[in-house]
Amino acid sequence: MRSIKWAVAVVLVSTTVSMAADLHGLKGTLKSATGNELIVTDDQGKDMTFRVADTAAVVCADKKDARANDLKAGTQVTVLYDKKGDGMQAVAILHNDGAFRDAMISHGKVKTAADANGKIVVSDSNGKDWTFTTDDQARVRLNNQPAKIGDLKQGEDVIYVFEKKGDTFRLLSVCECPTKP
């Protein structure tokens, strides 16, 4: 399975996708975002309510420091979440609009930091390695600050956003995982 944070890229086969043992993904239409609550309607018409973690990453193509309440009802989003008791906690939210319209979001561990060719390898929760190309447009945030792709370290838990073009996966955004999966 593919994982990502700031931007999301991977073609989701269904609306609910397991990202790891504890994190899952849901792609749907935002019904509302108020305070620390997010309601998303899946493609079956079911409303899912998420508590937004204080450290949740919100990835938007047109806003680098977005918050959940910046999102507008009716837009497409992908939520990376953790089940907490009877509820669900949003760890990362991808706004599927603009340059991130077809992006996917996931999480994993950095296996190999960016090399001279701008490639980075991330291992998913099943141990499968995914190689991503990068460029100077990729957004990187560490410790809630802008960073460079070369600042990522091997073994670091990350949330990433990516897109697939042909057989190539391009990294759009990456940040450290706000909670350990």
N, C-alpha and C positions, 0 to 999 in steps of 0.2 A: 504494500500500500504506500502511497506517496504522502509526504507531510510537508507543511509550510506555515509561516506566520504572517509577515507583513503583507504579503500578496499571496494570492492563492492560484495555483495552477496545477491542474490534473483533472482529467475529465472524470467527473463523478458519475458512476453508473447508476446510483440511486440517490435519493435525497438524504438518507442517513448512512454514513460511512464510518466504520470504526477506524480510528487513526492510531490507536495503541490500546494497550490493556485498559487504560483509564480514560483516554481522550477519544472523543467521537466528533464527527462532522455532520452538519446539517446545512443544506443549501435551500433557500426559500425566499419568500417575499416578506420584507419587514412590515409588520403591522403597527408596531409602536416601539419607541425607545424613550423611556422617561426615567430620570434618576439612575438607579442601578438595576433597572428591569428592561428586558428586551423581549418582545413577542414576535415570533417568526412563524409564518404560515407555510407548511410544506406543500409539495405538489399534490398531496391527497386532500388538501383543505384543512388539515389538522393544525391548530395553533399550539406552538411550543413556547413556554415561558422560561426565560433564563435570567438568573441573577448575574449581573456583570461584575466580574472581579475588579477590585480597585486597580490591579496591575494589568488588566486586560489590554492586549494590543489591538488597536483598531487601525486597519490598513485601508486607505483610500488613495486612488490614483491622483486626486487633485488637492489633497491636504496631508501634509507630512505629520502633523501632530493632532490627528483626529481623536475625538472622543465618541462614545456610543451615542450621546444625545445630539451629535452633529448629523447623524444619519436621518434621512427622511422616510416617512411611511411610503410604502409602495415600491421601494427600491429592492433590488436583488442583493442578498448577502449570503455569505457562508460563515457559519459559526463553528468554531472549534471549542468543544465543551467537555466538562468533567461532570460525571454524575455524583452528586453530594446528597446522600440520604434519598429523600423522595424528590429532591429538586435537581436542577442542572445549573452549573456555573459556567458562564462564558469566559474562556481564557483568551480567545482571540476572535476578532470579527473582521471579515474581509468584505469590503463594499465592491460588489461585482459590477463596476461601472467604468466608463472611459477606457483607459489603457488596461484596466484590471477586469474588464467585462468577462473574459473567458478564463481568468486566472483561477488557481486552486490554492488552498492553504493546507498546511500539514505541519508536522513536527518530527524531530529526530535528533540525532547526535552528529556533530561534525566529525567525519572520519579523516578527511584530508582537507586542510585549509586551502584557500585559493592558490593555484600554481601560476607559473609564468604565463600560461595560456588562458588564465582567467577561469579555470575549471575548479569546482568545489565538489566534494563527495560527502553526502549525508546518508547515514544509515537509519532505516526506519525501525520500528519496534519489533519487527520480525527478523532483523539482522540483514535485510536486503539493502544493498548500496545503490544510491541514485546519484548520477553525475549531472551537475548543472553547469551550464555556461553562464558567465557573468560579463557585465560590461560596466562602464562608468555611470550608467543610469540606475543600476541596482541600488536600492535603499538599504542601508545597514544601520541598525541602532543597537548599541550596547550600553547598559547602565542608563537607559532612557536618554541617551545622547547620540547624535550622529557619529558614525564611525566609518571605517573603510573595510572592504571585504577582507583585506589582509590582517585585520585585527581579530578575526574569528580564530579560535584555538581548537585544536583537536580535542574531542571529548565533550565539547560544549553543547548543552541542550538548547536547541533553537526551534523557533517557529518560522516558517518560510512561506513565501508566496511565489508561485511559478506559473509558467505557461508551457504548453507543449506545441512545438512547431515541427511537424514531420516526426523524425526520430529523436529530436533534440529537446531537452528541457532547459528553459532559460529562467534563471533566478531573477525575480523582480524585486523582492524585499525579504529581509531576514532580520530577526532580533532574537535575543536570548529568551528562553521559555520562562514566562513569569512565574509558573509553578512547576515543580518537578513532576513529570508524569509518573 
